[in-house]
Each structure stands twice: as C-alpha cells, then as structure tokens.
C-alpha cells in the first residue's frame, strides 16, 4: 500500500512539473509573439 502511495505522490509531482513547464512554454511563446508583432509594426 505504501509503495502505491509513493508512486501516486511521485506521479502527481511529475504532473505538476509538466503543467508548470507547459505554462512557462506558453507564456514564453506568447511573449515572443508579442515582441515579434511589436517589432514588425515598428
């Protein structure tokens, strides 16, 4: 039972890391797109 619980916490931790990575990638992409659009307009 304890092994299953440890795996669950590890899986949840990995899921959180993946979610934060996706959010950072999305924010970075939006930021680069905004900068590119601004530089193209100027």
PyMOL commands that set and color helices and strands:
alter all, ss='L'
color gray80, all
select helices_A, chain A and resi 2-41
alter helices_A, ss='H'
color red, helices_A
deselect
rebuild
show_as cartoon
